[in-house]
Amino acid sequence: GESVGLHLPTLSVQEGDNSIINCAYSNSASDYFIWYKQESGKGPQFIIDIRSNMDKRQGQRVTVLLNKTVKHLSLQIAATQPGDSAVYFCAANDATGTASKLTFGTGTRLQVTL
Amino acid sequence: DAGVIQSPRHEVTEMGQEVTLRCKPISGHNSLFWYRQTMMRGLELLIYFNNNVPIDDSGMPEDRFSAKMPNASFSTLKIQPSEPRDSAVYFCASSTGTREGEKLFFGSGTQLSVL
């Protein structure tokens, strides 16, 4: 029978250009957000995180922007390289009690063209 | 630091067989999570432990799935009996378990195929 899978949005960028990957979250109580990169055959790898008391945080070639008003998160990658090709996931915490769990988005596939 | 270690990397089994997936979290981490990743549903949280105690197992699909954490350095996820629809990549992740340390560190996953 026919199988239907998640339709991963795909962002195609040219090497050297900047990439912007967007994410929406639904839980207004979330106060911690994180981006992961997943390459084929590997587990998700941490890229950058941000707490709700900030609206911007920068790492090496990556920047995360948080807009709590509209519950939106974005990941910016500067000077995108072929090695950046992967699926990128955002996640938000469910901050109840002392233990916390992360809920992941469906992911965006980044394709870097030469 | 060896990171989160999962075994086996690949498991192929027949429907009806018992499957046991294993995980060793990062030393010193107090929280352990089991996720399942499929094309249909993406990355789903199955269960997580804090200080070896199951905190939330609402993501466990059905009674065929069970998870244990007998000590701080070892956890298992068992499927008995397995079914073809259980085919997926199963990830284990760990964290420090505090509100300040919510970042998850993932293992390389176990690719499970149930024929």
Contacts between the chains, C-beta under 8 A, distances in Angstrom:
chain1	res1	chain2	res2	distance
A	3	B	39	7.8
A	3	B	40	7.5
A	4	B	40	7.3
A	5	B	39	3.6
A	5	B	40	5.5
A	6	B	39	6.1
A	6	B	40	6.6
A	6	B	41	7.2
A	6	B	42	5.6
A	32	B	99	7.9
A	32	B	102	5.1
A	34	B	102	7.6
A	34	B	103	6.3
A	34	B	104	7.8
A	36	B	106	7.8
A	42	B	108	6.2
A	42	B	109	7.6
A	43	B	4	7.8
A	43	B	91	5.5
A	43	B	93	7.8
A	43	B	106	3.6
A	43	B	107	5.5
A	43	B	108	5.1
A	43	B	109	5.2
A	44	B	43	7.5
A	44	B	91	7.5
A	44	B	104	7.8
A	44	B	106	4.9
A	45	B	106	7.3
A	46	B	103	5.8
A	46	B	104	7.7
A	46	B	105	7.2
A	49	B	102	7.9
A	49	B	103	6.0
A	89	B	43	6.7
A	93	B	102	5.5
A	95	B	99	7.1
A	98	B	50	7.9
A	98	B	98	7.6
A	98	B	99	6.8
A	99	B	31	6.6
A	99	B	48	7.5
A	99	B	50	4.5
A	99	B	55	5.2
A	99	B	97	6.6
A	100	B	99	6.1
A	100	B	102	4.9
A	101	B	33	7.0
A	101	B	45	6.0
A	101	B	48	5.7
A	101	B	55	8.0
A	101	B	56	6.5
A	102	B	45	7.6
A	102	B	102	6.9
A	102	B	104	6.0
A	103	B	45	7.1
A	104	B	35	8.0
A	104	B	42	6.6
A	104	B	43	4.3
A	105	B	42	7.8
A	106	B	42	4.8
A	107	B	42	6.5
A	107	B	43	7.8
